[in-house]
Amino acid sequence: MKLKVGQTALIRFVGSNNNFIHPMHIHGGPFEVVALDGELLSPTARYKADTVNVGPGQRYDVLWTARKPGKWLIHCHIPHHTTNDNVEMQGGGGLMMILDVTE
């Protein structure tokens, strides 16, 4: 995903029905959790985090603001979930994505 500094992205984490919890993390600064399971949180219930544990059937909507240029990783914090069960050891795969932020 390409962004400019100052832009905000809405990112939706969806837990597939596979009996795993995925601790989803974004580098480059915290995000704001704005909805859970399709229900928008009131402004006073929203919170900042850098990792959320997404269980089967759960959904988190988060806002992440690009603070500075760089390539910022979104990924699961369980190592074999980012390497497709240790198949992709040289470049990664699975539960990861790059936020490419420019000036």
C-alpha positions in Angstrom: 0.0 0.0 0.0 1.4 3.4 -1.0 0.9 6.4 1.3 2.3 9.9 1.8 3.4 11.3 5.1 0.3 12.5 7.0 -2.1 10.2 5.2 -4.2 7.8 7.3 -5.1 4.2 6.2 -8.0 2.2 7.4 -6.8 -1.4 7.9 -9.1 -4.3 8.7 -7.8 -7.4 10.4 -10.1 -10.4 9.9 -9.6 -13.6 11.8 -10.2 -16.6 9.5 -12.0 -19.5 11.0 -8.9 -21.7 11.5 -8.7 -21.9 15.3 -5.6 -19.6 15.4 -5.1 -16.3 17.1 -3.0 -13.8 15.1 -1.2 -11.1 17.0 -1.2 -8.5 14.2 1.3 -5.7 14.5 2.2 -2.6 12.5 5.6 -1.0 12.5 6.1 2.8 12.2 3.9 3.9 15.1 0.8 2.9 16.9 -2.6 2.6 15.3 -6.1 3.5 16.7 -8.7 0.7 17.1 -11.9 2.3 15.9 -14.2 -0.8 15.4 -14.6 -4.3 16.7 -16.6 -7.0 14.9 -18.3 -4.4 12.7 -19.3 -2.1 15.6 -17.9 1.4 15.5 -16.4 2.3 18.8 -17.4 5.6 20.4 -14.6 8.2 20.4 -14.1 7.6 24.2 -13.8 3.8 23.7 -11.2 4.0 20.9 -7.7 3.1 22.0 -4.1 3.1 20.7 -2.2 -0.1 20.2 0.7 -1.5 18.2 -0.6 -5.1 18.3 -4.0 -6.7 18.5 -4.8 -10.4 19.0 -7.3 -11.3 16.3 -9.1 -14.5 17.0 -11.2 -16.7 14.7 -14.2 -14.8 13.4 -13.1 -11.5 14.9 -12.6 -8.2 13.1 -10.6 -5.1 14.1 -10.8 -1.9 12.1 -7.7 0.3 12.8 -6.5 3.7 11.6 -2.8 4.0 11.0 -1.2 7.4 10.2 2.0 7.6 8.2 4.3 9.6 10.4 7.6 9.4 8.4 8.9 8.0 5.2 9.9 4.3 5.0 8.7 0.8 4.3 6.6 -0.2 7.4 5.6 -3.8 7.9 2.2 -5.2 8.9 2.6 -8.7 10.1 1.5 -11.5 12.4 3.9 -11.9 15.4 3.9 -15.7 15.1 7.0 -16.5 13.0 5.7 -19.4 11.0 2.6 -17.4 10.0 4.9 -15.0 8.1 6.9 -17.7 6.3 4.0 -19.8 5.1 4.8 -22.5 7.7 8.6 -22.1 7.2 8.4 -22.6 3.4 9.5 -19.0 2.5 12.6 -18.4 4.6 14.4 -15.9 2.3 11.7 -13.3 1.7 8.8 -14.1 3.9 5.2 -14.5 2.9 2.0 -15.3 4.6 0.5 -12.7 7.0 2.6 -9.7 6.0 2.2 -6.5 3.9 4.3 -3.4 3.4 3.1 0.2 3.9 5.3 2.2 1.5 5.4 5.8 2.8 6.9 8.7 0.9 7.2 12.5 1.5 
